[in-house]
Amino acid sequence: MRFTRAGGVLVHPTSFPGRYGIGDLGDAAYGFVDFLEQYGQGLWQVLPLGPTGYGDSPYQSFSAFAGNPLLLSPDHLVRDGYLPASAIADVPDLPHDRVDFGPLITYKNALLDQALHHYRLHGSAEQQQAYAAFCVENAAWVDDYALFMALKTAHQAHEGGVWNTWPSELAHRDPVALQQWHDTHAEDVERYRFLQFLFFEQWSALRRYANAKGIRIIGDAPIFVAYDSADVWANPGLFYLDDEGAPEVVAGVPPDYFSATGQRWGNPLYRWDVMHTNRYAWWQARLRAIFQQVDIVRLDHFRGFAAYWEIPADEPTAVVGRWVDAPGMDFFHTLEADMGELPIIAEDLGVITEDVELLRDTFAFPGMKVLQFGFGGERNNAFLPHTYTQNAVVYTGTHDNDTTLGWYLSAEPGEQDHIRRYVASSGNDIVWDMIRLAYASVADMAVVPLQDLMILGTEARMNFPGKLGGNWQWRFTADMLTEQIGWRLRELSELYGRLLLVEQP
């Protein structure tokens, strides 16, 4: 579908400033929304909001439906009566400019345990009614998720608690065994259910605040889910698994110019034939859930809805594999028939074939244009703005790219020359030259990572694909989001027709 012309900023809540070791959904998030409104930005893009698993990556979540409790604001838990003020009087000395996940998780989990204890003793009738209503409305996913997480925690000492290493009757969901385990660990299960209630209370309030100011939130949905997730454990028949519950084939991408062995992601692959029989009910439930969280969804690895690279699970790399057709046309026709027009952005990066373009264009999903990909090669490549169509989203870079400054400084001289000549610049202010290029383009939406607005280098990069450790840690401090940045961004929005205009009541 077509979107109104707008500009905005990409920043995940973990990057917000604050004293608790990680950005959260508290006052800094509301302050950021105020910044967007004040300076005329109509879009806020985030990464996946689910509870993070392996490597702290938001793209490897324990659930495609749940929210990340690490994002809960302690200040707002105190304000709303879920914690006593004394709980946040003594905060450990955690970094302010990055997330140190190890000690952060230990501290935050202890704090959240205290919130559940405090609620049991002091929860108001209104809070209890709201919690009960949440449990009923979300029972289809939250019951499985809470049980999964409690089981995983109980078996954490054995191979990280991956679900196929649990006792067979639990891994394969024997109803009697699950009920018995639930009855003896009811408090542990309740903890994970309650934290989801708190997350969606805080996130929903923040989204309402943004929407009231005319700001739309762009979310992110990875096409595949993590193997070690409630989704796979609760729905094994939807995935290619063997009799022991292990993946038979896994997802990835084949070798290319950037990698001689390709990328073996390891996610289990969908049984699309099975999903087709009930009109893709699991996917419909997933998308309905995420559209309750955000206004627009970026579908990651969109090309996988046309065809995906299937790798035998026992292969160590992505070299051995095959392309398998996916039912993209039937899938999106079915979803639109049942759900209406879908506000989706197609992440169509990488090697894109005609069938992927046809799928994207049939449903008028805007694709992505990344300026960093436009230089140093063909002078008419599809990432250069003079080739754009309006139904697109342009980025200077994404969470997987280096910052624009880091990218430019590490580029070959010929590529740097191409950049400078294209933007008619000396290169002295190259980052904002690129931001101007994005905002001036015909693309309906332009989104800039916050690190680029701040002209930060490689030290502020969010993710290095393929690198283990050190990712997803970047944070900014309150003094870094200046009025000067805001006014520069507002000026570009005014010049190029992207200014957020909200009618005052």
Secondary structure by P-SEA (a helix, b strand, c coil): ccccccccccccccccccccccccccaaaaaaaaaaaaaccccccccccccccccccccccccccccccccccaaaaaaacccccccccccccccccccccaaaaaaaaaaaaaaaaaaaccccaaaaaaaaaaaaaacccaaaaaaaaaaaaaacccccccccccccccccccaaaaaaaaaaaaaaaaaaaaaaaaaaaaaaaaaaaaaaacbbbbbbbccccccccaaaaaccccccccccccccbbbbbccccccccccccbbbbbaaaaaaaacaaaaaaaaaaaaaccccccccccccccbbbbbccccccccbbbbbbcaaaaaaaaaaaccccccccccccccccaaaaaaaaaabbbbbbbcccccccccccccccccccccbbbbccccccccaaaaaaaccaaaaaaaaaaacccccaaaaaaaaaaaaccccbbbbccccccccccccccccccccccccccccccccccaaaaaaaaaaaaacccbbbbbcc
